[in-house]
């Protein structure tokens, strides 16, 4: 995975590598054997989380990239020590915060002078923000997995339906070759398929309280 880590910082995730709806346990098991596609999927899933934490510490884009790459390299060395796959997001949060703090304390970050933060002393409000970032990253990754498993024609339809500004139904009909009256029912089937996708179902099951119900009502 070293080559994979060398090519990925904490910025926008790489293109999908065809890992589909593989869950975190499967991805970690495969990554431990050196499966490059599994490593790519892990980075894609959690890079937004790592990036957001770096930026909350006031790092520039360049410094955030350096910190993120350091986090992924640490994961290469320590993946075998993560016994519970569900603990990986928490490990990434802790490791990223400590990496950012070390970078700032060492004076290597371009914004570090006068802004040295100790990740262990971040206020509860920022801790809550990190938790929100974690949930947002998980949801984003799950939705991308589910969307990628839709037929290409349905992906195009959903993309047009959520475009800003909206694409008129008449134009969608002409471009996709489907009747205007079929767009609504196809959309409903697509949304139902997304809700039933294993990645979305797993996230709903993991959610407690109102967040889970929000997913069901989406």
PyMOL commands that set and color helices and strands:
alter all, ss='L'
color gray80, all
select helices_A, chain A and resi 2-7+24-32+36-56+61-81+85-105+119-121+124-148+152-161+169-176+180-196+198-206+210-217
alter helices_A, ss='H'
color red, helices_A
deselect
rebuild
show_as cartoon
